[in-house]
Amino acid sequence: MRPDSVSPWRGLLRAEERERALRVVDDIARRLGSLHPEDLNPALCDGSAGIALALAHVSLATGGDRATADDFLCSAYDTLGAAPAAAGLSLASGACGVGWVGAHFDRLAGVEPTSGDMDDLLLPLLEEWDGPWELFYGLVGFGVYALEAGGGCLAPVLARLSEIAVDDWVTDTLTLFGPTSRRPPRYVDLGLAHGVPGVLALTSAAARSGDGRASALVASAARCLLAHEFRHTSLDSRFPATIEPGVEPTPTQVAWCYGDAGAALALAAASAALTDPDIGAAAARAAAAAATRSYETSGVAGLGLCHGTAGVAHTMGRLACHEESVTPAAREWALRLLHEAESGRLPETPGVLDGQAGVALALLAAATDIDPTWDRVLLLSSIGS
């Protein structure tokens, strides 16, 4: 992949297919809008903030009123304010996720976000942070919020990443998943959701703004990820999900959360940030591997954004902006998503990450040429990319 060859977003579906997809999106939006936001948790991933995000982008695409989306976001803020300690600060379920949606709404309206209150909460925490460094519950998630909201938190996030992660990028299982996890105590995670590609995507976005510390982190994370690339071209994937002590690495699924598609996008971002053609070549290899996986061998689970058809379709669509050869495979995934959604196989839950709101966002992106900027929260794009 060439660092300077990113194309604008183009919806993968064609005329009649787009009409069908938009009908499904409208049905989902009506269903989501009929919920009572006060009955939901405030979270981005599975609560009212995420539903607000989906409804706002539907309104943007259709020219409709954003009032319902605003109601859901206001409810998220109210719930958060009533019990801030219960929600925490994470991107997935806490204040950073709600704040990210609020900042994103400002950007959709052409207003520069303000982050003073959240900075006041985050800055003291970052000075002594000893928790996870990944996207959902850790430093990468705080950085994703900081990129969207502006303010003074991004530099401290990068500083803390530099201090605690160094070059091995090992995940501490107890810190991230708790004492009941079956994972080994320490391992290397190669998924976008919890691992090294997430660091790579975040720091690449920061490095493009000229931050020298971010560039060093990009190089460190890229070295770690590429050190674990499979060299056997006969395997289904270029990267495993994890590297665990005493366990032979194996190919993994195709998904947003894990697998070659997310790794390819993170590597493409790193190649652009460092102007490194070797990293770009690795991104192209991972993209090609993701594009050749069939549905039957993909390992997708359900229809959601995290590890389901919607996530693969949308991640492949973003990859197609970097690598045109991926477009036919991305389109096949978008068609499969449309077919499954029309067949009534929607998730039972309403949220963004695993639920109906995420399916609506992915279908909407496939059916329009409007840049799906909501995917910045999943590290699939960045401001100005």
C-alpha positions as CSV (number, residue, x, y, z in Angstrom):
1,M,0.0,0.0,0.0
2,R,1.3,3.5,-0.8
3,P,0.9,6.0,2.1
4,D,-0.4,8.7,-0.3
5,S,-3.0,6.6,-2.1
6,V,-6.0,6.7,0.2
7,S,-9.3,7.2,-1.7
8,P,-12.4,8.9,-0.4
9,W,-15.2,6.7,1.0
10,R,-17.5,5.1,-1.5
11,G,-20.5,3.0,-0.5
12,L,-20.1,-0.6,-1.6
13,L,-23.7,-1.2,-2.6
14,R,-25.3,-0.2,-5.9
15,A,-28.5,1.7,-6.7
16,E,-31.2,-0.9,-5.9
17,E,-29.2,-2.4,-3.2
18,R,-28.7,1.0,-1.5
19,E,-32.5,1.5,-1.5
20,R,-33.0,-1.9,0.2
21,A,-30.2,-1.2,2.7
22,L,-31.7,2.2,3.6
23,R,-35.0,0.6,4.3
24,V,-33.4,-1.8,6.8
25,V,-31.6,1.2,8.3
26,D,-34.8,3.1,8.6
27,D,-36.5,0.2,10.3
28,I,-33.7,-0.2,12.8
29,A,-33.6,3.5,13.5
30,R,-37.4,3.5,14.2
31,R,-37.0,0.6,16.6
32,L,-34.0,2.2,18.4
33,G,-35.8,5.6,18.6
34,S,-38.8,3.9,20.3
35,L,-36.7,2.8,23.2
36,H,-36.7,4.7,26.5
37,P,-33.1,6.0,27.0
38,E,-33.6,6.3,30.7
39,D,-34.0,2.5,30.9
40,L,-30.5,2.0,29.3
41,N,-27.0,2.3,30.6
42,P,-25.1,5.3,29.3
43,A,-22.4,3.4,27.5
44,L,-21.0,3.9,24.0
45,C,-20.7,0.2,23.3
46,D,-24.0,-1.1,24.5
47,G,-26.1,1.8,25.8
48,S,-27.7,5.1,25.1
49,A,-24.6,7.0,23.9
50,G,-24.0,4.4,21.2
51,I,-27.6,4.5,20.1
52,A,-27.3,8.3,20.0
53,L,-24.3,7.9,17.7
54,A,-26.2,5.7,15.3
55,L,-29.3,7.8,15.2
56,A,-27.3,11.0,14.5
57,H,-25.6,9.4,11.5
58,V,-28.9,8.2,10.2
59,S,-30.3,11.7,10.5
60,L,-27.2,13.1,8.8
61,A,-27.7,10.8,5.8
62,T,-31.4,11.3,5.5
63,G,-31.6,15.0,6.3
64,G,-33.9,14.2,9.3
65,D,-34.2,15.7,12.7
66,R,-31.4,14.9,15.1
67,A,-33.6,15.6,18.2
68,T,-34.0,11.9,19.1
69,A,-30.3,11.3,18.9
70,D,-29.8,14.4,21.2
71,D,-32.3,13.0,23.7
72,F,-30.4,9.7,23.9
73,L,-27.1,11.5,24.4
74,C,-28.6,13.8,27.1
75,S,-29.9,10.8,28.9
76,A,-26.4,9.2,28.8
77,Y,-24.9,12.4,30.3
78,D,-27.7,12.5,33.0
79,T,-27.1,8.8,34.0
80,L,-23.4,9.3,34.0
81,G,-23.7,12.4,36.2
82,A,-26.0,10.7,38.7
83,A,-23.5,7.8,39.3
84,P,-20.1,8.6,37.8
85,A,-18.2,6.1,39.9
86,A,-20.4,3.3,38.7
87,A,-19.8,4.0,35.1
88,G,-16.0,4.7,35.3
89,L,-14.0,6.5,32.7
90,S,-13.5,3.9,30.0
91,L,-14.3,4.4,26.3
92,A,-16.4,1.2,26.2
93,S,-18.8,1.9,29.1
94,G,-17.8,5.0,30.9
95,A,-17.3,8.8,30.7
96,C,-14.8,8.8,27.8
97,G,-17.2,6.9,25.6
98,V,-20.1,9.3,26.4
99,G,-17.7,12.2,26.0
100,W,-16.5,10.9,22.7
101,V,-20.0,10.9,21.3
102,G,-20.6,14.4,22.6
103,A,-17.4,15.7,21.0
104,H,-18.3,13.9,17.7
105,F,-21.7,15.6,17.7
106,D,-19.9,18.9,18.0
107,R,-17.8,18.0,15.0
108,L,-20.8,16.9,13.0
109,A,-22.3,20.4,13.7
110,G,-19.1,22.1,12.7
111,V,-18.3,23.2,16.3
112,E,-14.9,22.7,17.9
113,P,-15.3,20.4,20.9
114,T,-14.4,21.5,24.4
115,S,-12.9,19.0,26.8
116,G,-12.2,20.9,30.1
117,D,-14.4,18.9,32.4
118,M,-13.1,15.6,31.1
119,D,-9.5,16.7,31.2
120,D,-10.0,17.5,34.8
121,L,-11.0,13.9,35.4
122,L,-8.5,12.2,33.2
123,L,-5.3,14.2,33.8
124,P,-4.9,13.2,37.5
125,L,-5.7,9.6,36.7
126,L,-3.1,9.4,33.9
127,E,-0.3,10.4,36.2
128,E,-0.6,7.2,38.2
129,W,-2.3,4.9,35.7
130,D,-1.4,1.3,36.1
131,G,-4.4,-0.3,34.3
132,P,-4.8,-1.7,30.8
133,W,-3.3,0.1,27.8
134,E,-5.8,-1.2,25.2
135,L,-8.8,0.4,23.5
136,F,-11.9,-0.4,25.5
137,Y,-10.8,0.1,29.1
138,G,-7.3,1.6,28.9
139,L,-4.9,4.2,27.6
140,V,-5.6,3.7,23.9
141,G,-9.3,4.4,24.6
142,F,-8.4,7.6,26.5
143,G,-6.3,8.6,23.5
144,V,-9.2,8.0,21.1
145,Y,-11.3,10.3,23.2
146,A,-8.6,12.9,23.3
147,L,-8.2,12.9,19.5
148,E,-11.9,13.5,19.0
149,A,-12.3,16.1,21.8
150,G,-9.0,18.0,21.6
151,G,-7.7,19.4,24.9
152,G,-4.7,18.4,26.9
153,C,-5.0,14.7,27.5
154,L,-3.4,13.2,24.4
155,A,0.2,14.1,25.3
156,P,-0.1,12.5,28.8
157,V,-1.7,9.4,27.3
158,L,1.3,9.0,24.9
159,A,3.7,9.7,27.8
160,R,2.1,7.0,29.9
161,L,2.1,4.5,27.0
162,S,5.9,5.2,26.6
163,E,6.5,4.5,30.2
164,I,4.5,1.3,30.7
165,A,4.4,-0.5,27.4
166,V,8.0,-0.1,26.1
167,D,8.9,-2.6,23.3
168,D,7.2,-5.9,24.4
169,W,3.6,-4.7,24.5
170,V,2.6,-7.5,26.8
171,T,-1.0,-7.6,28.1
172,D,-1.5,-8.3,31.8
173,T,-4.5,-10.6,31.9
174,L,-5.5,-9.9,35.5
175,T,-5.5,-6.1,34.9
176,L,-7.6,-6.4,31.7
177,F,-9.9,-9.4,32.2
178,G,-9.9,-10.1,35.9
179,P,-9.1,-13.3,37.9
180,T,-11.6,-15.5,36.1
181,S,-10.0,-15.3,32.7
182,R,-8.6,-18.4,31.1
183,R,-5.8,-16.6,29.3
184,P,-2.2,-16.9,30.6
185,P,-1.1,-14.2,33.1
186,R,0.9,-12.4,30.4
187,Y,0.7,-12.6,26.6
188,V,0.9,-10.4,23.5
189,D,-2.4,-9.5,22.0
190,L,-2.5,-8.8,18.2
191,G,-6.1,-7.7,17.9
192,L,-7.3,-4.1,17.2
193,A,-9.7,-4.2,20.1
194,H,-7.3,-5.1,22.9
195,G,-3.9,-5.3,21.4
196,V,-0.9,-3.9,19.5
197,P,-2.8,-2.8,16.3
198,G,-4.9,-0.5,18.5
199,V,-1.7,1.2,19.8
200,L,-0.5,1.4,16.2
201,A,-3.7,3.1,14.9
202,L,-3.9,5.6,17.8
203,T,-0.2,6.6,17.7
204,S,-0.2,6.8,13.9
205,A,-3.0,9.3,14.1
206,A,-1.1,11.3,16.7
207,A,2.2,11.1,14.7
208,R,0.6,12.7,11.6
209,S,0.2,15.8,13.7
210,G,3.9,16.0,14.2
211,D,4.3,14.5,17.7
212,G,7.8,13.0,18.0
213,R,6.9,10.8,20.9
214,A,4.0,9.3,18.9
215,S,6.3,8.5,16.0
216,A,8.6,6.5,18.3
217,L,5.6,4.6,19.6
218,V,4.4,3.8,16.1
219,A,7.8,2.3,15.3
220,S,7.8,0.3,18.5
221,A,4.3,-1.1,18.0
222,A,5.0,-1.8,14.3
223,R,8.1,-3.8,15.2
224,C,6.1,-5.9,17.6
225,L,3.3,-6.6,15.3
226,L,5.5,-7.4,12.3
227,A,7.7,-9.7,14.4
228,H,4.7,-12.0,14.7
229,E,3.6,-12.1,11.1
230,F,3.2,-15.6,9.7
231,R,5.8,-16.3,7.0
232,H,3.9,-19.3,5.6
233,T,1.7,-18.1,2.7
234,S,-0.3,-21.3,2.8
235,L,-2.0,-20.2,6.1
236,D,-5.4,-18.6,6.2
237,S,-4.1,-15.4,7.9
238,R,-1.0,-13.3,8.2
239,F,-1.4,-12.7,12.0
240,P,-2.6,-14.8,14.9
241,A,-4.9,-13.4,17.6
242,T,-2.4,-13.8,20.4
243,I,1.1,-14.9,21.3
244,E,1.1,-17.0,24.4
245,P,4.0,-18.7,26.2
246,G,4.4,-22.3,25.2
247,V,1.6,-22.2,22.6
248,E,2.1,-22.5,18.9
249,P,0.4,-19.4,17.2
250,T,-2.4,-20.3,14.8
251,P,-4.4,-18.4,12.2
252,T,-7.3,-16.4,13.5
253,Q,-10.7,-15.1,12.4
254,V,-11.6,-12.2,10.1
255,A,-13.3,-9.6,12.2
256,W,-13.0,-6.0,13.3
257,C,-11.7,-7.0,16.8
258,Y,-9.1,-9.6,15.6
259,G,-7.5,-10.7,12.4
260,D,-5.9,-9.4,9.3
261,A,-8.3,-6.7,8.2
262,G,-7.9,-4.6,11.4
263,A,-4.1,-5.3,11.4
264,A,-3.9,-4.2,7.7
265,L,-5.6,-0.9,8.5
266,A,-3.4,-0.2,11.5
267,L,-0.3,-1.0,9.4
268,A,-1.5,1.3,6.6
269,A,-1.9,4.1,9.1
270,A,1.6,3.4,10.4
271,S,3.1,3.4,6.9
272,A,1.5,6.8,6.2
273,A,2.7,8.2,9.6
274,L,6.3,7.0,9.1
275,T,6.4,7.1,5.3
276,D,7.7,3.5,5.5
277,P,7.1,1.4,2.4
278,D,8.0,-1.8,4.1
279,I,5.2,-1.4,6.6
280,G,3.0,-0.5,3.7
281,A,4.0,-3.8,2.0
282,A,3.0,-5.7,5.2
283,A,-0.3,-3.9,5.2
284,A,-0.9,-5.0,1.6
285,R,-0.1,-8.6,2.5
286,A,-2.6,-8.6,5.4
287,A,-5.2,-6.9,3.3
288,A,-4.8,-9.6,0.6
289,A,-5.1,-12.4,3.1
290,A,-8.3,-10.9,4.5
291,A,-9.8,-10.5,1.1
292,T,-9.2,-14.1,0.2
293,R,-11.0,-15.6,3.2
294,S,-14.4,-17.0,2.5
295,Y,-17.4,-16.6,4.7
296,E,-17.2,-20.3,5.6
297,T,-13.6,-20.0,6.8
298,S,-13.8,-16.5,8.3
299,G,-14.9,-17.4,11.8
300,V,-17.4,-14.5,11.9
301,A,-20.0,-14.7,14.8
302,G,-23.3,-13.0,14.4
303,L,-24.1,-9.8,12.6
304,G,-22.5,-7.2,14.9
305,L,-19.6,-4.8,14.5
306,C,-17.2,-6.5,16.9
307,H,-16.8,-10.0,15.5
308,G,-19.7,-10.3,13.1
309,T,-20.6,-9.6,9.5
310,A,-21.1,-5.9,9.9
311,G,-17.6,-5.5,11.3
312,V,-16.0,-7.4,8.5
313,A,-18.0,-5.6,5.8
314,H,-17.2,-2.1,7.2
315,T,-13.5,-2.9,8.0
316,M,-13.1,-4.3,4.5
317,G,-14.8,-1.2,3.1
318,R,-12.2,1.0,4.8
319,L,-9.4,-1.3,3.5
320,A,-10.7,-0.8,0.0
321,C,-10.0,2.9,0.3
322,H,-6.4,2.0,0.8
323,E,-6.1,-1.0,-1.5
324,E,-8.4,-1.1,-4.6
325,S,-7.9,-4.8,-5.0
326,V,-9.9,-5.4,-1.8
327,T,-13.0,-3.8,-3.2
328,P,-14.7,-7.0,-4.7
329,A,-14.3,-8.8,-1.4
330,A,-15.5,-5.8,0.6
331,R,-18.6,-5.6,-1.7
332,E,-19.3,-9.3,-1.2
333,W,-19.3,-8.8,2.6
334,A,-21.6,-5.8,2.3
335,L,-24.0,-7.8,0.2
336,R,-24.0,-10.6,2.8
337,L,-24.7,-8.1,5.5
338,L,-27.6,-6.7,3.6
339,H,-29.0,-10.2,2.9
340,E,-28.7,-11.3,6.5
341,A,-30.2,-8.1,7.8
342,E,-33.2,-8.4,5.4
343,S,-33.7,-12.0,6.4
344,G,-34.4,-10.9,10.0
345,R,-31.2,-12.1,11.5
346,L,-30.6,-8.9,13.5
347,P,-29.0,-9.0,16.9
348,E,-31.4,-9.0,19.8
349,T,-29.5,-6.3,21.6
350,P,-29.8,-2.6,20.6
351,G,-26.2,-1.4,21.1
352,V,-23.4,-0.4,18.8
353,L,-20.7,-3.0,19.3
354,D,-22.7,-6.2,19.1
355,G,-26.2,-4.9,18.4
356,Q,-28.6,-3.4,16.0
357,A,-27.2,0.1,16.1
358,G,-23.9,-1.2,14.8
359,V,-25.6,-3.1,12.0
360,A,-27.4,0.1,11.0
361,L,-24.2,2.1,10.9
362,A,-22.4,-0.4,8.7
363,L,-25.4,-0.7,6.3
364,L,-25.7,3.1,6.2
365,A,-22.0,3.4,5.3
366,A,-22.4,0.7,2.6
367,A,-25.4,2.5,1.1
368,T,-24.0,6.1,0.9
369,D,-20.9,7.9,-0.1
370,I,-20.9,10.0,3.1
371,D,-17.7,9.5,5.1
372,P,-18.6,7.3,8.1
373,T,-16.7,9.3,10.6
374,W,-18.3,7.4,13.5
375,D,-15.7,4.6,12.8
376,R,-13.0,6.8,14.3
377,V,-14.0,5.4,17.7
378,L,-13.1,1.9,16.4
379,L,-9.7,3.2,15.1
380,L,-10.7,2.5,11.5
381,S,-10.1,6.1,10.4
382,S,-8.9,9.4,12.0
383,I,-9.5,13.1,11.7
384,G,-8.0,14.4,8.5
385,S,-7.2,10.9,7.1
